[in-house]
């Protein structure tokens, strides 16, 4: 999926550059009361660059949150696997589990009892 995204981004960038190079006309741009004269290609590339930067800034918080949750889930899985291995190790020695594991504290209790 990442490779597809990179290929798509590269194709978009190439199209933007080709479009910008096909429009070498000098234009005057008014921005907050200031007038700037430059190539239409330059303004097109700056617009694309600004869009990419805004897109990255919008996606960054969700990506960071997802990575933090993923790290916490992996740590929890490691803890549960370690507990399971300890319990499996008790079975061959005694034939039964000698200690009752404490219930998982992060799961809601059953109210049906």
Buried (B, 14 or more C-beta within 10 A) or exposed (E): EEEEEEEEEEEEBEEBBEBBEEBEEEEEEEEEEEEEEEBBBBBBBEEBEEEBEEEEEEEEEEEEEEEEEEEEEEEEEEEEEEEEEEEEEEEEEEEEEEEEEEEEEEEEEEEEE
